[in-house]
């Protein structure tokens, strides 16, 4: 225990969302105080305490409780050892405090004399407090004792031997999930070794050999007597790679699959100078699920799921770089109170140990988005689906299909240099390194827990198995990896693995076993956040943000220098050994593990599986159908169909500058994109595209149909991109099933076999994938068993190279014309499995199929030809919701009308009308301009596809856009009526999750979008780099701090404008800023923004005399200029005392929406003298924002007109209205400059729109990006 502790308090007027929502108006009667406890072995004098007050923005004072009042203290479970505390400590230490300092943040709720409110809190704690992360203390003595830090008794942290006779008991009590064959295998091993196993050896073995890690079912021999086959599921999947190895560098043997890419310039640093190096590169692909943790703790589960997949993308080969990602969610019904749908129950029944589907969709996407945002990887695609259906009810059991155990999938694309694609052979004596965060007592047994059904382990084990997230330290790790990568052939990394399921106990054996070697490990060298951890806990915990690397001993000094610069901790924990034995020593140098590698990573027996034909189990309901218009509205409100904006605008989709196409389409930013795309490198025309296909509910009737339509959906999505050949598509196949149900296991087999056959026929390879085969949740209520199991579920993600990123079609109708349906099904209108039937609670066996594979090939070739020859002005696949949804989404994206002609041969009556417009057979809609009709017809005739093409009607502009269907009874539905239904779910979620008033404003803006009159004013004369500029390149410091992630696109923009860009870290002690002509502080999350956005970075500068004096000299030099963007803007605004002429600058606080906002907004540039913006005055332009704290707060109301850039609405008026103004700043203020115009700060990101093809929407007459001028103006200013 440390000798001194100091308390600091901070009044907090913004309650946590759950507390405020629970107490509503009564929340004003509760006083909330943030309490910081700082402990140290050093006594602090008044000067230091005053400095801490400044850093923490709080008051130092003893905490005294009134004995008559009622209090509740909320503390984090890990107190000083939370990610927040780790980052806050780093800020404090960087401000000149000793390294032994510790900090903890608590929240004190003061109910005063309001006993009734206090009692309500106590009674409803489970609704208010997240038990996964928080503890609540509810009486004076407990609170006072906690403040005094009375120590708990020291735990017994010794290793234990487990007698062989008690293996079964230990297996169950510790949740090891070992089967009988594995227990027998273990007993034989230790009988041979002539000793009992230790607890740590058993836990390690269970993690390495868990279903989650070893994929035992996919490796099992499946005996299919009907088809006379004997094979494994994994063998089937692998055979697709054997069938087509084209461009695949690596499959099934690394953290990701590696695929050849293009020869393009990549941006690297050499001697801290940025430069472009042209070379061959490759892209990497991966997708994996994190279902169990997301069910238990949605935010942390989805966050660490995203983080783990990102680490995979960084730990491929001998180091790689994550680029773009996607995420998806499949859940049971939401049952939103006050908005219960006809297909839902009033209240979802579930186990108390898991979260409801509504809770998951409120929290999990925020977790995933927050992780991606803070790390700096744009999440640019995804899906969301709900499904729940009663199978049977009896006196003893209720059985449902559903997703109480959800699917949470994360995936993406990364980049790797061709020289780094192979892990190196390890040698005796090589150093084993742990890079990243410390070990916490969390995530124990996660690999095994994910292999169990929800409800089959104890509640404590469920909670222990969930990890915690700290994306900022993963960003630091990635920067270390990046700088190793930049060294090219001198990269010191020999091999690298991420630390995931099983912790070090899985990662270390794997990395040495790849080279057929052993290892000696010393647990005393493993960094610990909690010192009283047992050997088992140290070795097996799944603390995130860690990597295991192997280096040569001689390379350690250089590697250490890189880590030191990035503030990234690492530790040498052992050595590679030639002897194939894993030996692990505890802190007292005692062997706690001593096992032959062949025993640990050998092949315990896997039982064979006998395959039988599956049964179809479901109930059939009698339903009265609604009218066509009402049915359309219901379909549009189904989550799989509806507006997904609430999942999208929370995520930074522009960081890195490498995003060519995200989810939002057109000037109205409608979330309807068919696919996503990333550039190969900054400024390149080539890139990669990705999309998703999944249709799990069809598997209830036919697993083959589910697989066929999932693959078909992916193909019809990715066909919108001109990728050339079907064989260019590479797939990740992620399988989910309830494997303890033989019927579902049989369906899995038939599904895998069908996908294998399809892919071979289409010449598509599946080089990567994962499975999660414990997809069921069980619990008891009143002695009644409840079972919710998922249907066999396949999520396919597809990836491909694309030569020209501009050859991508979207649902936005660029030019009016004829509407054509391209129907792959040859006129079959099967409604089984459709959104239309789901909203009426109907399960039907007459489901869509991929009856003719040649039609798919012809379809794909046709679309590629049409795009290549620029025949079509719009493309949208027909998928969830059917044709009516496809047409509506095209209308939403364009704000225009679609008129469907009378087609009596297609729909003769009401039933056939519904079948035609609601079926979800494979196909697509294209719009062909009048001038291209003949060319379109010629291509169709040449390819003999007339039987697949239907001329449906035409598009046109109208003051009130609508969809008109001419039939026996003509139907006209205004688009704003349909939009009201389509965007309702997004509104309902945002209303609960964010600011309810602003959610309503956003909803209204979508419904009334037809009233918009958007005009862009580009009053810019295009500048080109003059010859004199090319001959002399001024230098600019690209300034960053730990957690900054927007530096590379900034460096590139200045380089293209004629500057030499230099990588400068605040840790660079010897840097003289005066040697640079300019300086830019970049965007990101410095120190994770734990004490306020940019605040920690600013305080580090102000309390370090060397940095402060150097920067102050730079800012006062009239020949120098500076820029701060986003986090850099927030930081510079807080050091304005050393910036001349910045007295009118504001500070930046939390957005009014209480949410991270990532949008393409429009800004108006006022007349100004800014080095960057003076030539752009009067322009109204699109610009990217990505921030959580962008609202301006002035110290003086007189400063309110100081802004030089403001957000505008759809009428080009300066606005404070959401969502046009994403943060609530008065008059839309978002950029400022100092008095002489040399130093400019702004929240939006011009560096992410330097290239024209970085815009998700742009006017057709633009030849270059107007934001190129922003940087050119700075170059012109430097003489």
Steps between C-alpha positions, in 0.01 A plus 500: 500500500632845407569755773303801382159542340335818380138559401382735226137575423326625190133587474340316211179645366460237230370175645569167343228418249363202697477696826337800335250288308410303812441801727388736224395834657603379845862483379526873577457417871812282501845653515766321299866551590796351316759396758864445405718317748874545436746286696879521512802429718591868477348786698375775268546866589252776420654569159463140391146474635409816312647351183295185551188714540581656164567166329186337641286813474392443859540618859726337759300453817433234763183306440257532791166322507200631690378219728139604442522487122466202266790423268597243239855464378557352154849364440659302219557135582869531423545836684855620426539238231241609244594619151377847602734503801796383291458784249429762767816393685703548184373854467585577863849350470561695176419816696799445731361270769679187630440172317362329813188716492167318468158648426148370532174661389179453699151649490326608818121532484373728774127443563502744792188422707309346206471149641235398246733572209781317677274198556394500135865485398575213738200305376585550130880483502509230234324736259734791569844359577694278261612218728772405253693821554361675809445439871260701713547569870186588685576582862724746680735247655571323170560830324728631776691174509548513128629857525743385768598220264468226760669202343331170432676191630776386267377223272665163478693538175690174503493245224296188575551142398183323390483127573416302187198348677351850539546615140126469428409713801760767415385500137144590600576740784748697287292497179773330296248349255712185451321192368550143620753417227712803589494421871612144423771637270624730780504219754718293269742791449554555870520130574784492248658804669446324835349798677180692558421798278500854637194723478685727259583209267138389494367849434756550222413167341128580511551835328728367226267205437169679540245486221551875464874463430533153350176476299446138593166466323635643176794259528282199587449226245143525373354172375225569247353159417231646270758653266769244583744768614753503781666836551540794737335838464841664503615276215198603297572869553871455424419329173376834360852636543646193333259563215609863453826623655519803272652805675479334843835525678392351833197300610412324829847538652515856637280744689352618167502391139734691269407588140711665229425866437646774278833676456429835660680760704475439872564772757778419748746693715877488475706688755168662606438640152193386313558359154317296240646168391361318199496125541283194472266450792224268608173535685387290793149386588338374818167471678424353840219497753483594869160364591526375858664815646252723317209312657645548849632857467408658166729805500811314615419191295461689173792732577744218572360303206593788272833544677590134465425501128706819457792332678471207259535747213811648661661165589499334159831399345769691688286811540212653309268802511119495554319721247119478506247291686140388521272372774169318511236393751236228499263512799164381623210745485552842661156552661554873556261625766244726336588371153419126515463360149231256394759223463647554850412402856415768755818424695792281404539196726862418577749384759601760760865431414485641150388834367182550299521557125405862552777550755744336260411721204515810720846423637687257272522727193630781721766264634609394151487854363686647798778246461536559127480877547766515768730256323457685174346241267195605300205262530331538163252215454276265694158352553235465773233232516250378756319168500301303758240228446319250721581137420292325764335540839431226751435467872871460566679687220477808281725482194574786263717586208679827573816679593494556876864404461569758232723500199749784526739488206799725429716485192697703257783562259861572586822560310833318505827556317585208272834452674322447834244232415686202651578447866870422550654180634582539872829393652621394841551806720270740315318739735129460572339840554163612632407832340214710637296533814534341839325186618171545682292247686243486218403280209583176674388195303356701214592244238332219690202718602433589136481127432213451746132576464385813680374374834709184523778655712475689828418869501838586654677313220294686240600834652865397538520401133429849361795726419535879529605740227774762469527594131744785563776263610426279199558809286840539668581135432404544137727803470787283626412233244470768228847638569641147485322455168647826367847350546430263210754220483638616836170433677611350835182292545558131429149391589195659658170376647220692662401401853137393487308200631703322767736795550871428508425132561383474139711764323845392628468127420357585157779738401782258590318194370480660155879448485490161670673641809442526875527787749600603849281768655544699822170626641677757717577690177135520389374857570221491758244764585389293800791363696313226689434282198562127512713326234180372338354851487819651359538236232137453394330838541377656176594862565474672166733719292797264522718331241768233528802570281828322446818702432870440482678608817714745300188683375362571848667843547360641174159348574509649850565847352191470280287393796634780718411763239147361472451469879431133435593253777669169419680229693728210416331203666718214379689329220439260217654160574609225265362236735132452419387557856299782653639596839347783700648630825311692767629798696693269732667326204290189551380307196124533476484360145728232361336334204618358168370712210361188332279435803379856516444559130459140395173367377268377772240265357210666323179296476351426159155636412232299321301718265128444445243688297372788713144554614309820435372630834283808521145611569264617228286800581177608340528866417275770366706719269500877517441720196784538251594847631479395866700187425764715329527720808536194724773358279688831504490500881658155530861544628653300213338742254490830685726804508826412683615860558514445876773240438692715253539862610651387834806372314791693350484389137768729359806462725810394302377670182478156339120475474358516148143385573318467829137425584362850436406586144424825316454857613235385750743247651257209490627168646439277197844417353532157337867463594789680668838592352847603609792639302813290465690805625447873538440655159474170312223413256513131580363346814301223660128453547300297747141402566291256705239234438293323768150354516475276808124459537483305172701223670195406707347363181814435298865551599593470132265787412645712779850448363395555138323828569778622732757446226263641239439811709874554539551464125215736411641751749861485384390497133446875544880529487684435174731225626512308172460132587306303758820309579653825631267477801658352814266395780505480876238251616382534861273219617270498800287212624368329809723194478355321803183459293557216251244641260685833482834321469363309201389829346849640553649212304260546208558875504879466487478239226273723293727804534800291400327376187382848403839660548675233296251546219542879509878474547488696829742417782436509877849556647385605847210458741391410852225314680297550818302186571341551842221727382234428755379644829326299773334594828218398732193692609256344746648154439449545124791460261559773244717442195588759238722369222615668186435352158814400312641842416759588239643849475699534180732793448648544153806695391662586169753724333361773274706677233316830512319603815274731297340200328253445785126548457267604781120518540512877443350572158759727334292546184131425449397217273325166468477257792598141419474195724763234439351183644730205569209276606326496158172634635467293815346713775541279808415680823638253757756660732412851382468809716134508392439157650714573806287804586198270485673226706492248217760227443461339160702234317448664159817707527721662234768276353789542266344269243724588206865575567554603139259787560729629776799488267308676222362759741845584634652527152216725387531741792878520461457579131239768570721671758812479284319658205325761718154391389315522833451798732397301808514146639344338805468134590165343588529356848332539841155652453477408134452717194289764675786564744757517219293764320432696820869511595594626153236769540624595847858533374401721208187679625315418181191311384488151352207406279429130439302430185199274488651153458200269487717202403700546824218563747139427408340531843570601857674172590734511202562872564621417851704204379667716236589794723577316826687191380872495571621299202847596380526790257560872466355824370692717254406840360596562137500861370298561184817556297634156596187286444612375159847408629340321795267303272787405269707362791202306638426346159866421437518313832159335435353618830162633385321247720661648813419867426174682583433860400310623806463874452686828534635759744421870516519809722192612692442757775368219719690186391308175505485140382214434263395146407252482215291184540130408523490754783765767450712552810689820579701527819688826575863428588480702821228261624724203427801679650304549821475122532847420368676738744277432800725236658803724478299774672374267775855381578650850493216627720591249770878506454585860417331838542127438448427856381777489239396150394160646418661785303704249302190291430305802378786606274490159330123501455509854357805451280284560190478864609878541478661744258866407530740715301879497516700815434858439392659843468851371455753545226696179464863546597788293375840461657726757340842398372667703772299305756621172355864607524480597869288299735433659837485266798200431716485316833218246506456508877346208684467354849403155619151425376520729196391311189450757223862587427570306180224656289606841631864436407393386154285809435785736586744294293273522197480876554879532477623453858747264658303335781677382816368262765529680835390348831459712812747255658777611262704677768762655271262648242540872433166602352649818354675299229160433340307747284168363618346274759176304504347328802303204370173328585434194711462421869807618690512303826157366409356845588457375858521844662329679213577513129855624442536601864766247601711588195468870579597460865803292406619789282427772754671320790810398306721810484702374204198434278309809611788741442583351160139515382444849639802623303361333188153651539644850547713480186306690230664287229341184636149359462304233686184295470302296749237253379249316721700372801780735394247784495380409849860486625606834348190669641619399847853640459379833362689679777819439297340576161494872410170642381291203609310672780164457322536125463251276683544164664321192369258288703274197454260500204138573587404159363713336774644295216798480269394660172651400166332668206554674168366843592509828310686808612500865399834680501485865608732771384822441692878540506592139576809367326287204395152639436531860379465404131194284571282778647134481398513131413244251631653155486461143629746413778553207733450516877594218739495595867330455834594836653460769236257746654659839556482670838618860519654654809335825396171537313657782298712238325200332335572650156867398495447192280621505140307186401144398589269205443206568267166327448342382175407858416861617543413694815739496795341265751501369853251229404582128510605304297627773264693634796631176651603631841276791599756782471337841507453622142673188373846628591772249411827674399703790637823678421727727700517874435765488225354184340811284543352253744168332422300246695202306373295195596428366145754307292612658170792253477253215452353664189824600324417265211177526306427129525504520881158670489202270551309762303625772265353718222558352155682809369781494759838408351703527822419522869448857623679402822821453302503881491505507881848348502622675184425835663734415787773410252452829319525689829845355576731705279 
